[in-house]
Each structure stands twice: as C-alpha cells, then as structure tokens.
Amino acid sequence: MRKRVYISGKISDLSISDRKRNFLHAEIFLMQEHDIHPKNMVNPLNIMPLFGIDNWYCHMIVDIIVLVLFCNQIALQPNWVDSRGARIEKRIADFLNYKVIEL
C-alpha cells in the first residue's frame, strides 16, 4: 500500500543550497507537525532523472512516476505555485484524490 508523501516545490532557478534548504525544512515540518517518518517521504532532490539525463523533462517523467506509483499524499512548499513542475504534480495529486498538505 502506498503511504508516502511526495514533497513538491520550486527547484528550477534556485541555487542548490536554496533547494536543499527548502526541502530540508519541508522534511522537518512533516516530521514535527504531521509525525511522518523520513522513510515515508519522497524528496525529488533524491530521485535520479530518466537515463541520468539532467534536464527538466527527464526529472519530471521520473518524479511523476514515483508520485503516482508510490505516494498517496503530496506536501506543497509555499513556493509551489511558482513552479511549473509542482503545479503539474498538484494537478495529478488532485486528480488521484491524494491528501494535500500545505507547508
């Protein structure tokens, strides 16, 4: 049974340190406020892109597969509306009737 929460938020156009900080804050928030164990979180920064090709499309293809097959919740960082990928992930989560957690 899928019991993982997918963390969604802006990645493109942010520095690596800002990306890592934002996703770390999201993980801490989910642990403290929602009692979600880190093994039950999916951080897209830890997902390898399709065929190891580092472009937006190859990242999104794999991220969406993971979201659909292994998760039943989505956690949205405050900057999710500024991200085309996060908006797509949110629409998929809504379509699949996933629980949405606003961070």
N, C-alpha and C positions, 0 to 999 in steps of 0.2 A: 504494500500500500504506500502511495506517495504521501509523505508527511513533511516534506522540506519546504522551506520558504526561500524564494528567489529574491535576491536583493537587486533592485533596479534603480538606476540613477545615471546622471550625466557622466560620461567617460571622455568622449571626444572633446578636444580643445582645452582640456585641463592638463596641468602638469602631472607627472607620475606621482609626485608627493601629495598633491591635492586629491588625486584619485584614491590613493591608498588611505589617506586620512579620512575621506568621506565614507569609504566602505568600512573602515575600522570602526568609525563612530556608529555606523548603522548596525554592525555586529554587536557592539557593546550595548546599544539601546535595545536590541532584540533580546539579548541575554538578560538584561536588568529589568526591563519593563514588560516583557512577554514570556520570560522564562523559557526561551528557546535555546537549546544546546547548540554550540557551534557546528557539530556534526550534522545538524539538521538545517543548516543554512547553505545556500548556494551563492557564492560570490563570483560574479562573472570575470573578475580580475584573475581568478584561478582556473579559468577554463581555456584550454588551448583552442585556437581558431582552426577551422576546417583546413586540412592538409598543411597546417603550420603557416599558412599564408596570412600575414599580418595586415589585413585590410578590413574595413567596416563590414562588408558583406560576409566574409568568412567568419568573423566573430559572431555576427548576428545569426547566421544559419545554425551554428552550434548552440548558441545561447537559447534560441527558440526551441530547439530540440530538447535541451535539458529542461527548460521551463515546462514544456508540455508533458514530457515523459516522467519526470522525477519530482515535480513540485505540485503542491495544491494551494499554495499561498504566494502572494507577492508583497514585498515590502518596498514602498516607494520613498526614496530620499526626497527632500524638499525640492531639489533641482530637477526632478524627473521631467517636468513639463518643458524644460529647455533642451531635452534630448530626443531626437527622432527615434532612436532605438528604444528608449524607455517608454515612449508613447505607444510604440508598436507592442511592446511587451505588456503594457497595461491593457490595451485593447484585447489581446489574446487572453489575458487573465480574466477580464470581464466576460468574454465570450464563453470561457470554460467555467465561469461561476466560481472562481477562486476567491478566497478570503483576501481582502486588501488591507494592508497595514500601512498607515501613513506615518512616516517618521518625522 
